[in-house]
Amino acid sequence: MFPIHDDNQRLHGRPFVNYILIAINIIIFIWEVITTNFFSNSYQVGEFFLNFGAVPNSVLNGDVMSLLTSMFLHGGIAHIIGNMVFLFIFGDNIEDRFGHVKYFFFYLLCGIVAGLVHSFYAVSVGSGELPAVGASGAISGVLGAYLVLFPKAKIYTIITAFIITTVRIPALAYIPFWFILQVIFNFIDPLGGVAYFAHIGGFLAGAGTSFLIKILLPSFFQGQSFRAPINFSKRSETRTFSNANYRPDILEGNDFYEILVEVKGPIVNSEISATYDQNYRILKIFSSSDPSIFQTFTLPNSIKGDRVSYVSILNGIARVRISKI
């Protein structure tokens, strides 16, 4: 089961940091290949990984720098291809949500936590002298963040059984399944050649950090945002939710504003509608087929809009485009 791409659309341009991270990993891998004669010189391979990999005993004795260098090393062509495919598919959306600089430090943080978790575990089971290399821990953190921020996204996945086919799997199913496999594989082969605890630690670091930011500090995420009370109407019941933890994005183009709002309930493009009252700056989003799905809020004074020119929805996020006056 191997992912090939997702259906999430970026909102804030190209993910330059993600591209740079991939490029750095590839350049360093080429350096590894040249230095070790494509990993055929076992002495050079051992020296290389001991010098730049994360040796658990050394890490716990203060060799923090190796946690950074190790996350840009790989042990073979399959290792780097697998990691870079995952980073390419999932990393761009996390960078799009965090912003370039914050995504870079988030990536490093997940890698460092993953290395520390693996080091504690490795020392505890008596393999503290074996170096760990790879970007898997940091990328696992990216997966954890993706699960928190884009649970409704669909992952296009290659599945090989009796035939080879592709299926769309919700992130809410794909990523937890991947995480469970890491836990199972660690128990099956705890002393094998894969640092499963690095995957587990990185994933929990990424998911936990993203969840806390989403709940406690939503303005940390990229996008022009504002606070506004949001009302959800449920047929005969109306509930008003405090917006303390909810900050929709407003993207400004040359002749339009685009409002990004999370919409509760199942709804597809053919059913979603929106209206805008420019006098009171009130935007209403609703389903033409389900009266229980209704959302309204007031836009800030800085929005000089005329009318709704376009509305769509993907993975529970409505995109409403309002023409400028």
Contacts in CASP RR format, 6 or more apart in sequence:
PFRMAT RR
TARGET T0000
AUTHOR 0000-0000-0000
METHOD contacts of the structure
MODEL  1
MFPIHDDNQRLHGRPFVNYILIAINIIIFIWEVITTNFFSNSYQVGEFFL
NFGAVPNSVLNGDVMSLLTSMFLHGGIAHIIGNMVFLFIFGDNIEDRFGH
VKYFFFYLLCGIVAGLVHSFYAVSVGSGELPAVGASGAISGVLGAYLVLF
PKAKIYTIITAFIITTVRIPALAYIPFWFILQVIFNFIDPLGGVAYFAHI
GGFLAGAGTSFLIKILLPSFFQGQSFRAPINFSKRSETRTFSNANYRPDI
LEGNDFYEILVEVKGPIVNSEISATYDQNYRILKIFSSSDPSIFQTFTLP
NSIKGDRVSYVSILNGIARVRISKI
1 157 0 8 1.000
1 158 0 8 1.000
1 159 0 8 1.000
2 85 0 8 1.000
2 157 0 8 1.000
2 158 0 8 1.000
3 85 0 8 1.000
3 86 0 8 1.000
3 89 0 8 1.000
3 90 0 8 1.000
3 155 0 8 1.000
3 156 0 8 1.000
3 157 0 8 1.000
3 158 0 8 1.000
3 174 0 8 1.000
4 85 0 8 1.000
4 89 0 8 1.000
4 156 0 8 1.000
4 157 0 8 1.000
4 158 0 8 1.000
4 166 0 8 1.000
5 89 0 8 1.000
5 156 0 8 1.000
6 89 0 8 1.000
6 90 0 8 1.000
6 93 0 8 1.000
6 150 0 8 1.000
6 153 0 8 1.000
6 154 0 8 1.000
6 155 0 8 1.000
6 156 0 8 1.000
6 171 0 8 1.000
7 153 0 8 1.000
7 154 0 8 1.000
7 156 0 8 1.000
7 168 0 8 1.000
7 314 0 8 1.000
7 315 0 8 1.000
8 93 0 8 1.000
8 150 0 8 1.000
8 153 0 8 1.000
8 314 0 8 1.000
8 315 0 8 1.000
9 314 0 8 1.000
10 92 0 8 1.000
10 93 0 8 1.000
10 96 0 8 1.000
11 96 0 8 1.000
11 223 0 8 1.000
11 249 0 8 1.000
11 251 0 8 1.000
11 260 0 8 1.000
12 96 0 8 1.000
12 99 0 8 1.000
12 222 0 8 1.000
12 223 0 8 1.000
12 251 0 8 1.000
13 96 0 8 1.000
15 91 0 8 1.000
15 92 0 8 1.000
15 95 0 8 1.000
15 96 0 8 1.000
15 100 0 8 1.000
15 103 0 8 1.000
16 100 0 8 1.000
17 95 0 8 1.000
17 100 0 8 1.000
17 101 0 8 1.000
17 103 0 8 1.000
17 104 0 8 1.000
17 107 0 8 1.000
18 87 0 8 1.000
18 88 0 8 1.000
18 91 0 8 1.000
18 92 0 8 1.000
18 95 0 8 1.000
18 103 0 8 1.000
21 87 0 8 1.000
21 104 0 8 1.000
21 107 0 8 1.000
22 84 0 8 1.000
22 87 0 8 1.000
22 88 0 8 1.000
24 72 0 8 1.000
25 72 0 8 1.000
25 74 0 8 1.000
25 80 0 8 1.000
25 83 0 8 1.000
25 84 0 8 1.000
25 87 0 8 1.000
25 135 0 8 1.000
26 80 0 8 1.000
26 84 0 8 1.000
28 72 0 8 1.000
28 73 0 8 1.000
29 73 0 8 1.000
29 74 0 8 1.000
29 76 0 8 1.000
29 80 0 8 1.000
32 39 0 8 1.000
32 48 0 8 1.000
32 73 0 8 1.000
32 74 0 8 1.000
32 75 0 8 1.000
33 39 0 8 1.000
35 44 0 8 1.000
35 48 0 8 1.000
36 44 0 8 1.000
36 45 0 8 1.000
36 48 0 8 1.000
37 44 0 8 1.000
39 45 0 8 1.000
39 75 0 8 1.000
39 76 0 8 1.000
46 131 0 8 1.000
48 73 0 8 1.000
49 73 0 8 1.000
49 75 0 8 1.000
49 131 0 8 1.000
49 133 0 8 1.000
50 131 0 8 1.000
52 66 0 8 1.000
52 69 0 8 1.000
52 70 0 8 1.000
52 73 0 8 1.000
52 133 0 8 1.000
53 66 0 8 1.000
53 69 0 8 1.000
53 70 0 8 1.000
53 73 0 8 1.000
53 131 0 8 1.000
53 132 0 8 1.000
53 133 0 8 1.000
54 63 0 8 1.000
54 66 0 8 1.000
54 67 0 8 1.000
54 69 0 8 1.000
54 70 0 8 1.000
54 115 0 8 1.000
54 118 0 8 1.000
54 119 0 8 1.000
54 131 0 8 1.000
54 132 0 8 1.000
54 133 0 8 1.000
55 63 0 8 1.000
55 66 0 8 1.000
55 128 0 8 1.000
55 129 0 8 1.000
55 130 0 8 1.000
55 131 0 8 1.000
55 132 0 8 1.000
56 118 0 8 1.000
56 119 0 8 1.000
56 120 0 8 1.000
56 122 0 8 1.000
56 123 0 8 1.000
56 127 0 8 1.000
56 128 0 8 1.000
56 129 0 8 1.000
56 130 0 8 1.000
56 132 0 8 1.000
57 123 0 8 1.000
57 128 0 8 1.000
57 129 0 8 1.000
58 66 0 8 1.000
59 66 0 8 1.000
59 67 0 8 1.000
59 115 0 8 1.000
59 116 0 8 1.000
59 119 0 8 1.000
60 119 0 8 1.000
60 120 0 8 1.000
60 123 0 8 1.000
64 112 0 8 1.000
67 111 0 8 1.000
67 112 0 8 1.000
67 115 0 8 1.000
67 116 0 8 1.000
68 108 0 8 1.000
68 112 0 8 1.000
70 115 0 8 1.000
70 131 0 8 1.000
70 132 0 8 1.000
70 133 0 8 1.000
70 134 0 8 1.000
71 108 0 8 1.000
71 111 0 8 1.000
71 114 0 8 1.000
71 115 0 8 1.000
71 134 0 8 1.000
71 135 0 8 1.000
71 137 0 8 1.000
71 138 0 8 1.000
72 134 0 8 1.000
72 135 0 8 1.000
73 133 0 8 1.000
73 134 0 8 1.000
74 80 0 8 1.000
74 83 0 8 1.000
74 133 0 8 1.000
74 134 0 8 1.000
74 135 0 8 1.000
75 133 0 8 1.000
75 134 0 8 1.000
79 134 0 8 1.000
83 134 0 8 1.000
83 135 0 8 1.000
83 136 0 8 1.000
83 139 0 8 1.000
84 135 0 8 1.000
86 139 0 8 1.000
86 142 0 8 1.000
86 143 0 8 1.000
87 135 0 8 1.000
87 139 0 8 1.000
87 142 0 8 1.000
89 155 0 8 1.000
90 139 0 8 1.000
90 142 0 8 1.000
90 143 0 8 1.000
90 146 0 8 1.000
91 103 0 8 1.000
91 142 0 8 1.000
91 146 0 8 1.000
93 146 0 8 1.000
93 149 0 8 1.000
93 150 0 8 1.000
93 153 0 8 1.000
94 103 0 8 1.000
94 106 0 8 1.000
94 142 0 8 1.000
94 145 0 8 1.000
94 146 0 8 1.000
94 149 0 8 1.000
95 103 0 8 1.000
96 222 0 8 1.000
97 145 0 8 1.000
97 149 0 8 1.000
97 221 0 8 1.000
97 222 0 8 1.000
98 106 0 8 1.000
98 220 0 8 1.000
98 221 0 8 1.000
98 222 0 8 1.000
99 221 0 8 1.000
99 222 0 8 1.000
102 220 0 8 1.000
102 222 0 8 1.000
106 145 0 8 1.000
106 206 0 8 1.000
106 209 0 8 1.000
107 138 0 8 1.000
107 142 0 8 1.000
108 138 0 8 1.000
109 205 0 8 1.000
109 209 0 8 1.000
110 137 0 8 1.000
110 138 0 8 1.000
110 140 0 8 1.000
110 141 0 8 1.000
110 142 0 8 1.000
110 202 0 8 1.000
110 205 0 8 1.000
110 206 0 8 1.000
110 209 0 8 1.000
111 135 0 8 1.000
111 137 0 8 1.000
111 138 0 8 1.000
111 141 0 8 1.000
111 198 0 8 1.000
111 202 0 8 1.000
111 205 0 8 1.000
113 201 0 8 1.000
113 202 0 8 1.000
113 205 0 8 1.000
114 136 0 8 1.000
114 137 0 8 1.000
114 138 0 8 1.000
114 140 0 8 1.000
114 141 0 8 1.000
114 198 0 8 1.000
114 199 0 8 1.000
114 201 0 8 1.000
114 202 0 8 1.000
114 205 0 8 1.000
115 132 0 8 1.000
115 137 0 8 1.000
115 195 0 8 1.000
115 198 0 8 1.000
115 201 0 8 1.000
117 197 0 8 1.000
117 198 0 8 1.000
117 200 0 8 1.000
117 201 0 8 1.000
117 202 0 8 1.000
118 132 0 8 1.000
118 195 0 8 1.000
118 197 0 8 1.000
118 198 0 8 1.000
118 201 0 8 1.000
119 128 0 8 1.000
119 132 0 8 1.000
121 197 0 8 1.000
122 128 0 8 1.000
122 130 0 8 1.000
122 132 0 8 1.000
122 195 0 8 1.000
122 197 0 8 1.000
125 190 0 8 1.000
125 191 0 8 1.000
127 191 0 8 1.000
132 195 0 8 1.000
132 198 0 8 1.000
136 195 0 8 1.000
136 198 0 8 1.000
136 199 0 8 1.000
137 195 0 8 1.000
137 198 0 8 1.000
137 199 0 8 1.000
137 201 0 8 1.000
137 202 0 8 1.000
137 203 0 8 1.000
138 202 0 8 1.000
140 182 0 8 1.000
140 198 0 8 1.000
140 199 0 8 1.000
140 200 0 8 1.000
140 201 0 8 1.000
140 202 0 8 1.000
140 203 0 8 1.000
140 206 0 8 1.000
141 202 0 8 1.000
141 203 0 8 1.000
141 205 0 8 1.000
141 206 0 8 1.000
141 207 0 8 1.000
142 206 0 8 1.000
143 175 0 8 1.000
143 178 0 8 1.000
143 179 0 8 1.000
143 203 0 8 1.000
144 175 0 8 1.000
144 202 0 8 1.000
144 203 0 8 1.000
144 204 0 8 1.000
144 206 0 8 1.000
144 207 0 8 1.000
144 208 0 8 1.000
144 210 0 8 1.000
145 206 0 8 1.000
145 207 0 8 1.000
145 209 0 8 1.000
145 210 0 8 1.000
146 153 0 8 1.000
146 171 0 8 1.000
146 175 0 8 1.000
147 171 0 8 1.000
147 172 0 8 1.000
147 175 0 8 1.000
147 176 0 8 1.000
147 207 0 8 1.000
148 206 0 8 1.000
148 207 0 8 1.000
148 208 0 8 1.000
148 210 0 8 1.000
148 211 0 8 1.000
148 214 0 8 1.000
149 210 0 8 1.000
149 214 0 8 1.000
150 171 0 8 1.000
150 315 0 8 1.000
151 170 0 8 1.000
151 171 0 8 1.000
151 172 0 8 1.000
152 170 0 8 1.000
152 171 0 8 1.000
152 172 0 8 1.000
152 315 0 8 1.000
152 316 0 8 1.000
153 170 0 8 1.000
153 171 0 8 1.000
153 315 0 8 1.000
154 168 0 8 1.000
154 169 0 8 1.000
154 170 0 8 1.000
154 171 0 8 1.000
154 315 0 8 1.000
155 168 0 8 1.000
155 169 0 8 1.000
155 170 0 8 1.000
155 171 0 8 1.000
155 174 0 8 1.000
156 166 0 8 1.000
156 167 0 8 1.000
156 168 0 8 1.000
157 166 0 8 1.000
157 167 0 8 1.000
157 168 0 8 1.000
157 169 0 8 1.000
157 174 0 8 1.000
158 164 0 8 1.000
158 165 0 8 1.000
158 166 0 8 1.000
159 165 0 8 1.000
159 166 0 8 1.000
159 167 0 8 1.000
179 199 0 8 1.000
179 200 0 8 1.000
179 203 0 8 1.000
182 196 0 8 1.000
182 199 0 8 1.000
182 200 0 8 1.000
182 203 0 8 1.000
183 196 0 8 1.000
183 200 0 8 1.000
185 194 0 8 1.000
185 196 0 8 1.000
186 196 0 8 1.000
186 197 0 8 1.000
186 200 0 8 1.000
190 196 0 8 1.000
213 220 0 8 1.000
213 221 0 8 1.000
214 221 0 8 1.000
214 245 0 8 1.000
215 245 0 8 1.000
216 245 0 8 1.000
218 225 0 8 1.000
218 245 0 8 1.000
218 246 0 8 1.000
218 247 0 8 1.000
219 225 0 8 1.000
219 247 0 8 1.000
221 247 0 8 1.000
222 249 0 8 1.000
223 249 0 8 1.000
223 250 0 8 1.000
223 251 0 8 1.000
224 249 0 8 1.000
224 250 0 8 1.000
224 251 0 8 1.000
224 252 0 8 1.000
225 247 0 8 1.000
225 248 0 8 1.000
225 249 0 8 1.000
225 250 0 8 1.000
226 247 0 8 1.000
226 248 0 8 1.000
226 250 0 8 1.000
226 299 0 8 1.000
226 300 0 8 1.000
227 243 0 8 1.000
227 244 0 8 1.000
227 247 0 8 1.000
228 243 0 8 1.000
228 248 0 8 1.000
228 297 0 8 1.000
228 298 0 8 1.000
228 299 0 8 1.000
228 300 0 8 1.000
229 240 0 8 1.000
229 241 0 8 1.000
229 242 0 8 1.000
229 243 0 8 1.000
229 297 0 8 1.000
229 298 0 8 1.000
230 240 0 8 1.000
230 241 0 8 1.000
230 243 0 8 1.000
230 246 0 8 1.000
230 295 0 8 1.000
230 296 0 8 1.000
230 297 0 8 1.000
231 238 0 8 1.000
231 239 0 8 1.000
231 240 0 8 1.000
231 241 0 8 1.000
231 295 0 8 1.000
231 296 0 8 1.000
231 297 0 8 1.000
232 238 0 8 1.000
232 239 0 8 1.000
232 241 0 8 1.000
232 264 0 8 1.000
232 294 0 8 1.000
232 295 0 8 1.000
233 292 0 8 1.000
233 294 0 8 1.000
233 296 0 8 1.000
234 292 0 8 1.000
235 291 0 8 1.000
235 292 0 8 1.000
243 297 0 8 1.000
246 262 0 8 1.000
248 259 0 8 1.000
248 260 0 8 1.000
248 261 0 8 1.000
248 262 0 8 1.000
248 297 0 8 1.000
249 259 0 8 1.000
249 260 0 8 1.000
250 257 0 8 1.000
250 258 0 8 1.000
250 259 0 8 1.000
250 260 0 8 1.000
250 299 0 8 1.000
250 300 0 8 1.000
250 303 0 8 1.000
251 257 0 8 1.000
251 258 0 8 1.000
251 260 0 8 1.000
252 258 0 8 1.000
255 323 0 8 1.000
255 324 0 8 1.000
256 309 0 8 1.000
256 321 0 8 1.000
256 322 0 8 1.000
256 323 0 8 1.000
256 324 0 8 1.000
257 303 0 8 1.000
257 305 0 8 1.000
257 321 0 8 1.000
257 322 0 8 1.000
257 324 0 8 1.000
258 319 0 8 1.000
258 320 0 8 1.000
258 321 0 8 1.000
258 322 0 8 1.000
259 283 0 8 1.000
259 299 0 8 1.000
259 318 0 8 1.000
259 319 0 8 1.000
259 320 0 8 1.000
259 321 0 8 1.000
259 322 0 8 1.000
260 317 0 8 1.000
260 318 0 8 1.000
260 319 0 8 1.000
261 285 0 8 1.000
261 295 0 8 1.000
261 317 0 8 1.000
261 318 0 8 1.000
261 320 0 8 1.000
262 316 0 8 1.000
262 317 0 8 1.000
262 318 0 8 1.000
263 272 0 8 1.000
263 285 0 8 1.000
263 293 0 8 1.000
263 295 0 8 1.000
263 313 0 8 1.000
263 316 0 8 1.000
263 317 0 8 1.000
263 318 0 8 1.000
264 293 0 8 1.000
264 295 0 8 1.000
265 290 0 8 1.000
265 293 0 8 1.000
265 316 0 8 1.000
267 287 0 8 1.000
267 290 0 8 1.000
267 293 0 8 1.000
267 313 0 8 1.000
267 316 0 8 1.000
268 313 0 8 1.000
269 312 0 8 1.000
269 313 0 8 1.000
271 287 0 8 1.000
271 288 0 8 1.000
271 289 0 8 1.000
271 290 0 8 1.000
272 285 0 8 1.000
272 286 0 8 1.000
272 287 0 8 1.000
272 288 0 8 1.000
272 311 0 8 1.000
272 312 0 8 1.000
272 313 0 8 1.000
272 318 0 8 1.000
273 285 0 8 1.000
273 286 0 8 1.000
273 287 0 8 1.000
273 288 0 8 1.000
273 311 0 8 1.000
274 283 0 8 1.000
274 284 0 8 1.000
274 285 0 8 1.000
274 286 0 8 1.000
274 308 0 8 1.000
274 311 0 8 1.000
274 318 0 8 1.000
274 320 0 8 1.000
275 283 0 8 1.000
275 284 0 8 1.000
275 308 0 8 1.000
276 282 0 8 1.000
276 283 0 8 1.000
276 284 0 8 1.000
276 305 0 8 1.000
276 306 0 8 1.000
276 307 0 8 1.000
276 308 0 8 1.000
276 320 0 8 1.000
276 322 0 8 1.000
278 305 0 8 1.000
278 306 0 8 1.000
278 307 0 8 1.000
278 325 0 8 1.000
280 298 0 8 1.000
281 298 0 8 1.000
281 299 0 8 1.000
281 300 0 8 1.000
281 301 0 8 1.000
281 303 0 8 1.000
281 305 0 8 1.000
282 296 0 8 1.000
282 297 0 8 1.000
282 298 0 8 1.000
282 299 0 8 1.000
283 296 0 8 1.000
283 297 0 8 1.000
283 298 0 8 1.000
283 299 0 8 1.000
283 308 0 8 1.000
283 320 0 8 1.000
283 322 0 8 1.000
284 294 0 8 1.000
284 295 0 8 1.000
284 296 0 8 1.000
285 294 0 8 1.000
285 295 0 8 1.000
285 296 0 8 1.000
285 311 0 8 1.000
285 318 0 8 1.000
285 320 0 8 1.000
286 293 0 8 1.000
286 294 0 8 1.000
286 295 0 8 1.000
287 293 0 8 1.000
287 294 0 8 1.000
303 322 0 8 1.000
304 324 0 8 1.000
304 325 0 8 1.000
305 322 0 8 1.000
305 323 0 8 1.000
305 324 0 8 1.000
305 325 0 8 1.000
306 322 0 8 1.000
306 323 0 8 1.000
306 324 0 8 1.000
306 325 0 8 1.000
307 322 0 8 1.000
307 323 0 8 1.000
308 320 0 8 1.000
308 321 0 8 1.000
308 322 0 8 1.000
308 323 0 8 1.000
309 321 0 8 1.000
309 322 0 8 1.000
309 323 0 8 1.000
310 319 0 8 1.000
310 320 0 8 1.000
310 321 0 8 1.000
311 318 0 8 1.000
311 319 0 8 1.000
311 320 0 8 1.000
311 321 0 8 1.000
312 318 0 8 1.000
312 319 0 8 1.000
313 319 0 8 1.000
END
